Amino acid sequence: MLSSSWLRMYQMVMSLRVSELQVLLGYAGRNKHGRKHELLTKALHLLKAGCSPAVQMKIKELYRRRFPTKLVSPAELALPGVHPAAASLPPGLTQLGFDGHGAPSSPLLPISLLGPKHELGLPHLPTNLHPVHPDVKLQRLPFYDVLDELIKPTSLASDNSQRFQETCFAFALTPQQVQQVSSSIDISGTKCDFTVQVQLRFCLSETSCPQEDHFPPNLCVKVNGKPCNLPGYLPPTKNGVEPKRPSRPINITSLIRLSTTVPNTIIVSWTSEIGRSYSMAVYLVKQLSSTMLLQRLRAKGIRNPDHSRALIKEKLTADPDSEIATTSLRVSLLCPLGKMRLMIPCRALTCSHLQCFDATLYIQMNEKKPTWVCPVCDKKAPYEHLIIDGLFMEILNSCLDCDEIQFKEDGNWAPMRSKKEVQEVSASYNGIDGGCRTTVLEQNSQTNGNSGGNSKKVEVIDLTLDSSSEEEDDEEPPQKKSCPSLSSISPQMDNVVLNLHRQASPVSRTPSMPQVDTNYIPPPPPLIQDYRHYYSTPTDLSGTAPKHH
């Protein structure tokens, strides 16, 4: 069994800072250059190998400098979660953070974070201590399946005397976990991605319900000495409000050592808040795609159409206390997200409306930006509560040429025709009617042309006036216009000419005239001098021979 003195030294080393670790390694004659996780690993190797009493005294001295008013009782050095079987492990750091069965044990916490009850010294009042492992449950993420729990939810213990807090965690991977991560690499894109990931999550230390991701203020995370990229801040909704990060996990796979011999360290620093505490956890997860989630949703089955019919009857049932009664209910067959026809109609069980949205678009949208908010009522619609509506599936299969339907009181439905379709039907009807009237008028004009060949005037009826205003509608119809015939020997011009265009031409309102045959037009007169030279008086008028002037 590990001795209490070794555990005491171990906790003291874990609480030292970089400068103190460098002093310790330099005193022991070891290399003191490197980052904090490297220095910490060297110090733990030194401790595992069995350090001399002088080195132990140096560790105690550095610890007293770090915490001058705190003296640790040897009887209270035993950490919760340290299994006695760890004494049987071989020397080295291969199994650091694991018990004798190879399962992850509790995270390694500095002794300074164990709370006032583990410390001796000046008398102090008892204070409330947050449990190291609170009964905190994080919300399940639809796009991730949890494979293993590397560090279970652990409190970020804070010291009220300091505003900025820092703590360190360590864990190691088993050979099976290393194999799972390394074999899931995907190099098809522009960068290397892993479908099996090491995921870091933060949340509030609340046990009333599953918690969503929530980051502490001024959070800074270093994994194996390398800074971890955190989600960017969201724009504040009000002036003077501290910006917040979006609620999402952190993928630290690229910073993890895929080795079973070297542990991984996570250093977390944050700003403490009065009356609010946080927890962190590390999981081994498998990332899912929107196609997989859609397949799982279909595997759940289609909801019985009778459930939707009962909801329709409930909504359309007359309320005796209300003066307004709803007798019908219109529902669109277009998705409110993509404005396209529904393919897989779904909605959440928590929604009270009948309108559905397309499951494929909804899942793909949340794959890019996970919000899980219903696009119809703006309420939470998590993936676990989604259902495929069987009644809408029947409607979509039987009604292929309609985008809107109307439900009746008995639960039946009828397709609704849009205004555009109504206009097209009325336009086609007007076109048929106008064609019939044009044919009749043309036949009448031909009859009048054959019978009225001796008349010398042409009756022209101008129908191009557009009655677009009420004043023109009140006026009397236009009078008939008469015009002289172009030739007395052209019987074809005596026909009645009708212009049946409903709208006026943008150039002129003059009715179109039929083309005149040029054979009936006399040749132009000669020039004036020639006209005088060849002019002769008809014999029947003068009675004498023509005289030249």
C-alpha positions in Angstrom: 0.0 0.0 0.0 1.2 3.5 -0.7 2.4 5.2 2.4 0.8 8.4 3.7 4.2 10.2 3.4 4.4 9.4 -0.3 0.9 10.6 -0.9 1.8 13.8 1.0 4.8 14.4 -1.2 2.8 13.6 -4.3 0.1 16.2 -3.5 2.7 18.8 -2.7 4.5 18.3 -6.0 1.2 18.5 -7.9 0.5 21.9 -6.3 3.8 23.5 -7.2 4.2 26.2 -9.9 6.6 26.4 -12.7 9.2 28.4 -10.8 9.0 26.1 -7.8 9.3 23.0 -10.0 12.4 24.4 -11.6 14.0 25.0 -8.2 13.2 21.5 -7.1 14.6 19.8 -10.2 17.7 22.0 -10.1 18.2 21.1 -6.5 17.9 17.4 -7.4 20.3 17.8 -10.3 17.8 17.2 -13.0 17.1 19.1 -16.2 14.9 22.1 -15.2 14.1 23.3 -18.7 10.7 22.7 -20.4 7.0 23.5 -20.0 5.0 22.9 -16.9 3.7 19.5 -17.8 7.2 18.4 -18.7 8.6 19.7 -15.4 5.7 18.0 -13.5 6.4 14.7 -15.2 10.1 14.9 -14.3 9.2 15.7 -10.7 6.8 12.8 -10.5 9.5 10.5 -11.9 11.9 11.8 -9.3 9.3 11.0 -6.6 8.5 7.5 -8.0 12.2 6.6 -8.1 12.5 7.3 -4.4 13.9 10.7 -3.6 16.4 11.4 -0.7 15.3 13.0 2.6 17.0 16.2 1.4 14.8 16.3 -1.6 11.7 15.7 0.5 12.7 18.5 2.8 13.1 20.8 -0.3 9.6 19.8 -1.4 8.1 20.7 2.0 10.0 24.0 2.0 8.7 24.9 -1.5 5.2 23.9 -0.4 5.4 26.1 2.7 6.5 29.0 0.6 3.5 28.4 -1.7 1.0 28.1 1.1 2.7 29.7 4.2 -0.3 29.3 6.6 -1.3 25.8 5.7 0.1 22.7 7.3 -1.3 19.4 6.1 -2.1 16.6 8.5 -0.6 13.3 7.5 -3.8 11.5 8.6 -5.9 13.3 6.1 -3.7 13.0 3.0 -5.5 10.0 1.5 -7.3 11.1 -1.6 -10.7 9.7 -2.4 -10.5 7.4 -5.4 -6.9 6.2 -4.9 -7.2 2.5 -4.9 -4.9 0.5 -2.5 -4.1 -1.9 -5.4 -2.0 0.9 -6.9 0.9 -0.4 -4.8 1.2 -3.4 -7.1 1.8 -1.3 -10.2 5.2 -1.2 -11.6 7.3 2.0 -11.1 6.9 4.7 -13.7 4.0 6.7 -15.1 2.5 4.1 -17.3 -0.5 3.6 -15.1 -0.7 7.1 -13.6 -4.3 7.9 -12.9 -5.5 4.2 -13.1 -6.3 1.7 -10.4 -5.1 -1.9 -10.4 -7.8 -3.0 -12.9 -6.8 -0.5 -15.5 -9.9 1.7 -15.1 -9.6 5.4 -14.8 -9.6 6.6 -11.2 -10.3 10.0 -9.8 -8.5 13.0 -11.3 -5.4 14.1 -9.6 -6.1 17.2 -7.5 -3.6 19.5 -5.7 -3.8 19.3 -2.0 -4.7 23.1 -2.0 -8.0 22.2 -3.6 -9.1 19.7 -1.0 -10.7 22.4 1.1 -10.3 23.8 4.6 -11.2 20.6 6.4 -7.9 19.0 5.2 -5.8 21.8 6.6 -4.4 22.5 10.0 -3.1 25.8 11.3 -4.9 29.0 12.4 -8.4 28.5 13.7 -11.1 29.3 11.1 -14.8 29.0 10.8 -16.3 26.0 9.0 -17.1 26.8 5.4 -19.2 24.9 2.8 -17.1 22.7 0.6 -18.1 21.7 -2.8 -17.9 17.9 -3.3 -15.0 16.8 -5.5 -17.4 14.6 -7.6 -20.8 16.2 -7.4 -23.8 14.3 -8.7 -23.9 16.4 -11.9 -25.2 15.1 -15.2 -24.6 16.8 -18.5 -27.1 17.0 -21.3 -26.7 14.3 -23.9 -25.4 15.6 -27.2 -27.2 14.1 -30.2 -24.2 14.2 -32.5 -22.0 12.3 -30.1 -22.1 8.8 -28.5 -20.2 8.5 -25.2 -17.8 5.6 -25.3 -15.9 6.1 -22.1 -15.7 8.6 -19.2 -12.1 9.6 -18.8 -12.7 12.2 -16.0 -16.1 12.1 -14.5 -17.8 15.5 -13.6 -15.5 17.2 -11.0 -15.9 20.4 -9.2 -13.6 23.3 -10.0 -12.9 24.1 -6.4 -12.1 27.7 -5.7 -10.4 29.6 -2.9 -12.4 32.7 -2.0 -9.3 34.6 -1.1 -8.1 34.6 -4.7 -10.0 35.8 -7.7 -8.1 33.9 -10.4 -8.0 30.1 -9.8 -6.0 27.3 -11.4 -6.1 23.6 -11.1 -4.5 20.6 -12.8 -6.0 17.3 -13.9 -4.3 14.2 -15.3 -5.5 11.1 -17.1 -4.1 8.3 -19.2 -5.5 6.3 -22.1 -5.8 2.5 -22.2 -4.5 0.6 -25.2 -8.0 0.0 -26.4 -8.8 3.8 -26.3 -5.6 4.7 -28.1 -6.6 2.2 -30.8 -10.1 3.6 -31.1 -8.8 7.2 -31.6 -6.0 6.4 -33.9 -8.1 4.1 -36.2 -10.8 6.8 -36.6 -8.6 9.3 -38.4 -10.2 10.9 -41.5 -7.9 12.6 -44.0 -10.4 13.0 -46.8 -10.9 16.8 -46.0 -8.4 19.6 -45.9 -7.4 18.7 -42.3 -7.1 15.6 -40.3 -10.2 14.8 -38.3 -11.1 12.1 -35.8 -14.5 10.6 -35.5 -13.6 9.2 -32.1 -12.6 12.2 -30.0 -11.5 13.3 -26.6 -14.1 15.8 -25.5 -13.8 18.4 -22.7 -17.0 19.8 -21.2 -17.8 22.5 -18.6 -21.1 23.1 -16.8 -22.6 24.6 -13.7 -22.5 22.4 -10.6 -26.3 22.0 -10.4 -27.9 18.6 -9.6 -31.5 19.5 -10.2 -31.5 18.6 -13.9 -29.1 17.7 -16.7 -26.8 20.6 -17.4 -25.9 22.2 -20.7 -22.4 23.3 -21.5 -21.5 26.5 -19.6 -18.0 28.0 -19.5 -16.6 29.7 -16.4 -15.6 33.4 -16.9 -12.2 34.2 -18.2 -11.5 30.5 -18.9 -8.1 29.3 -20.1 -7.3 25.7 -20.9 -3.9 24.1 -21.6 -3.7 20.5 -22.6 -0.2 19.1 -22.2 1.2 22.6 -22.1 -0.5 23.8 -25.3 -3.3 26.3 -25.3 -6.7 25.0 -26.3 -8.9 26.9 -28.7 -12.2 27.8 -27.1 -15.4 28.8 -28.9 -15.6 32.5 -29.7 -17.7 34.9 -27.8 -21.2 35.6 -28.8 -22.2 39.3 -29.5 -23.8 40.7 -26.3 -27.5 41.4 -26.5 -27.3 44.4 -24.2 -24.7 47.1 -23.6 -22.6 46.5 -20.5 -23.3 42.7 -20.5 -20.3 40.4 -20.3 -20.0 38.4 -23.5 -20.6 34.7 -23.3 -19.3 31.7 -25.2 -21.7 29.4 -27.1 -22.8 26.2 -25.3 -20.8 23.5 -27.0 -18.1 21.0 -26.0 -14.3 21.3 -26.7 -12.5 18.9 -28.9 -9.0 18.3 -27.5 -8.1 15.3 -29.6 -5.3 17.0 -31.5 -3.6 18.0 -28.2 -3.8 14.5 -26.6 -0.8 12.2 -26.5 -2.0 8.9 -28.0 0.2 6.9 -25.8 -0.3 4.5 -22.9 3.0 5.3 -21.2 2.7 9.1 -20.9 -0.2 10.8 -19.0 -2.1 13.8 -20.3 -2.4 16.9 -18.2 -5.1 19.6 -18.4 -4.5 22.9 -16.6 -7.7 25.0 -16.1 -7.6 28.6 -15.0 -10.7 30.7 -14.5 -12.2 33.6 -12.5 -14.2 32.5 -9.5 -17.8 33.8 -8.9 -19.5 34.3 -5.6 -22.5 31.9 -5.3 -21.7 29.9 -8.5 -19.5 26.9 -9.0 -18.5 24.9 -12.0 -17.6 21.4 -13.0 -15.6 19.8 -15.8 -15.5 16.4 -17.3 -13.6 14.6 -20.1 -15.2 11.9 -22.3 -14.2 9.7 -25.1 -17.0 10.1 -27.7 -17.8 9.1 -31.3 -19.0 11.8 -33.6 -22.2 11.1 -35.7 -23.4 12.7 -38.9 -26.8 14.1 -39.8 -27.5 11.1 -42.0 -27.0 8.8 -39.0 -29.4 10.8 -36.9 -32.0 10.8 -39.6 -31.7 7.0 -39.8 -32.2 6.7 -36.1 -35.2 9.0 -36.3 -36.8 6.8 -39.0 -35.9 3.7 -37.0 -38.1 5.0 -34.1 -41.1 4.6 -36.5 -43.9 6.9 -37.7 -46.4 8.3 -35.2 -49.9 6.9 -35.6 -52.1 9.3 -37.7 -54.9 9.0 -35.0 -52.8 11.1 -32.6 -52.8 14.0 -35.1 -56.5 13.6 -35.8 -57.3 13.8 -32.1 -55.2 17.0 -31.9 -57.2 18.5 -34.8 -60.5 17.7 -33.2 -59.4 19.1 -30.0 -58.3 22.4 -31.6 -61.5 22.7 -33.7 -63.9 21.8 -30.9 -66.1 24.8 -30.1 -65.5 26.4 -26.7 -68.8 27.3 -25.0 -67.1 30.1 -23.1 -65.7 31.7 -26.2 -67.6 33.9 -28.7 -65.2 33.0 -31.5 -65.3 29.4 -32.8 -62.7 27.9 -35.2 -64.3 25.8 -37.8 -61.3 25.0 -40.0 -57.5 25.0 -39.8 -55.1 25.6 -42.7 -51.7 24.0 -42.7 -48.9 24.4 -45.2 -47.1 21.5 -46.9 -44.0 23.6 -47.3 -41.1 23.4 -44.9 -40.7 26.8 -43.0 -36.9 26.3 -43.1 -36.3 25.7 -46.8 -39.6 26.8 -48.3 -39.8 23.5 -50.2 -42.2 20.7 -50.1 -42.0 18.5 -47.0 -40.2 15.2 -47.5 -40.1 13.8 -43.9 -42.6 15.8 -41.9 -41.7 16.0 -38.2 -42.3 18.1 -35.1 -41.5 17.9 -31.4 -43.8 16.2 -28.9 -43.6 19.4 -26.8 -45.1 21.5 -29.7 -48.8 22.2 -29.6 -49.1 23.1 -33.3 -49.9 20.9 -36.3 -47.4 22.5 -38.7 -44.5 20.3 -39.5 -41.0 20.9 -40.7 -38.6 18.8 -42.7 -36.5 16.5 -40.6 -33.6 16.4 -43.0 -33.2 20.2 -43.1 -33.7 20.6 -39.4 -31.0 18.1 -38.4 -28.6 19.5 -41.0 -29.1 23.0 -39.7 -28.4 21.9 -36.1 -25.3 20.0 -37.3 -23.8 23.3 -38.3 -25.1 25.3 -35.4 -26.7 23.3 -32.6 -29.7 25.2 -31.3 -32.5 22.7 -31.4 -35.3 25.3 -31.5 -38.6 24.7 -33.4 -38.8 26.9 -36.5 -42.6 27.3 -36.0 -43.1 28.2 -32.3 -39.4 29.1 -31.3 -39.5 26.6 -28.4 -37.0 24.0 -27.5 -37.3 21.0 -29.8 -34.5 18.6 -28.9 -33.7 15.6 -31.0 -35.0 13.1 -28.4 -38.5 14.6 -28.7 -38.8 14.6 -32.5 -41.5 12.4 -34.1 -42.5 11.8 -37.8 -46.1 12.7 -38.3 -48.0 9.8 -39.9 -51.0 11.9 -40.9 -48.8 14.3 -42.9 -47.1 11.4 -44.5 -50.5 10.2 -45.8 -51.4 13.7 -47.0 -48.1 14.1 -48.9 -48.4 10.8 -50.6 -52.0 11.4 -51.7 -51.9 15.1 -52.5 -49.0 15.8 -55.0 -50.2 19.0 -56.7 -51.1 21.2 -53.7 -49.0 23.1 -51.1 -51.7 23.9 -48.6 -54.5 21.9 -47.0 -57.4 22.7 -44.7 -58.5 20.5 -41.8 -62.2 20.2 -40.8 -63.9 19.6 -37.5 -64.2 15.9 -38.1 -60.5 15.5 -38.8 -60.7 15.2 -42.5 -58.8 17.5 -44.8 -59.2 19.1 -48.3 -56.6 20.7 -50.6 -56.5 24.5 -50.8 -56.0 26.1 -54.2 -53.6 29.1 -54.2 -54.5 32.5 -55.6 -52.1 32.0 -58.5 -53.9 28.9 -59.7 -57.3 30.6 -59.5 -56.0 33.5 -61.6 -54.7 31.0 -64.2 -58.0 29.2 -64.4 -60.0 32.5 -64.8 -57.5 33.7 -67.4 -57.9 30.6 -69.5 -61.7 30.9 -69.2 -61.6 34.5 -70.4 -59.4 33.6 -73.3 -61.9 31.0 -74.5 -64.8 33.4 -74.2 -62.9 36.2 -76.1 -62.0 33.8 -78.9 -65.7 32.9 -79.4 -66.7 36.6 -79.5 -64.0 37.4 -82.0 -65.2 34.6 -84.4 -68.8 35.9 -84.3 -67.7 39.4 -85.0 -65.5 38.4 -87.9 -68.4 36.4 -89.4 -70.7 39.4 -89.1 -68.1 41.6 -90.7 -67.8 39.3 -93.7 -71.6 39.2 -94.1 -71.8 43.0 -94.0 -69.0 43.2 -96.6 -70.8 41.1 -99.1 -74.1 42.8 -98.8 -72.9 46.4 -98.5 -70.6 46.6 -101.6 -72.4 49.7 -103.0 -72.0 51.9 -99.9 -69.3 54.6 -100.1 -68.7 55.0 -96.3 -67.0 52.6 -94.0 -68.3 52.2 -90.4 -65.4 52.0 -88.0 -66.1 51.0 -84.4 -63.1 51.8 -82.1 -63.0 49.3 -79.2 -59.4 50.2 -78.1 -60.5 52.6 -75.4 -59.4 51.1 -72.0 -62.0 51.6 -69.3 -59.5 51.6 -66.5 -61.1 54.2 -64.3 -64.6 54.7 -62.9 -65.1 57.9 -64.8 -64.6 56.2 -68.1 -67.1 53.5 -67.1 -69.8 56.2 -66.4 -69.3 57.9 -69.8 -71.4 57.0 -72.8 -70.0 54.5 -75.3 -68.0 56.1 -78.1 -69.8 57.3 -81.2 -69.4 55.7 -84.6 -66.8 57.4 -86.7 -67.3 57.7 -90.5 -64.6 58.2 -93.1 -64.9 58.6 -96.9 -64.1 55.7 -99.1 -60.8 55.8 -100.8 -62.2 54.7 -104.2 -65.7 54.2 -105.5 -64.6 51.1 -107.4 -63.1 49.3 -104.4 -65.9 47.2 -102.9 -63.5 45.5 -100.5 -63.2 48.8 -98.5 -66.8 48.8 -97.7 -66.5 46.1 -95.1 -67.0 46.9 -91.4 -63.6 46.9 -89.6 -63.6 45.9 -86.0 -60.7 46.1 -83.6 -61.2 43.7 -80.7 -58.1 44.5 -78.7 -59.0 45.2 -75.1 -56.0 47.4 -74.3 -54.8 50.4 -76.2 -51.5 50.4 -78.1 -48.7 52.3 -76.4 -48.0 54.2 -79.7 -51.4 55.1 -81.1 -55.1 54.4 -80.6 -55.9 54.5 -84.3 -57.6 51.2 -85.4 -55.6 49.1 -87.8 -56.9 49.5 -91.4 -56.7 46.7 -94.0 -54.0 46.9 -96.6 -55.1 48.8 -99.7 -54.3 47.4 -103.2 -51.9 49.7 -105.0 -53.5 48.9 -108.4 -56.4 51.2 -107.6 -54.2 54.2 -106.8 -53.7 56.5 -109.8 -50.1 57.5 -110.7 -48.7 60.7 -109.3 -49.3 63.8 -111.4 -46.4 65.2 -113.6 -44.4 68.3 -112.7 -46.0 71.7 -112.9 -44.2 72.7 -116.1 -45.0 69.4 -117.8 -48.6 69.6 -116.5 -49.1 73.0 -118.1 -47.5 71.8 -121.4 -49.7 68.7 -121.8 -52.8 70.1 -120.3 -55.8 70.0 -122.7 -59.4 70.8 -122.3 -61.8 68.0 -122.9 -63.7 68.2 -126.1 -67.0 67.7 -124.4 -66.5 70.9 -122.4 -64.9 73.3 -124.9 -66.3 72.1 -128.2 -63.2 73.3 -130.0 -59.8 72.0 -130.9 -57.2 72.3 -128.2 -55.0 75.3 -128.2 -51.4 75.4 -127.0 -50.5 78.2 -124.6 
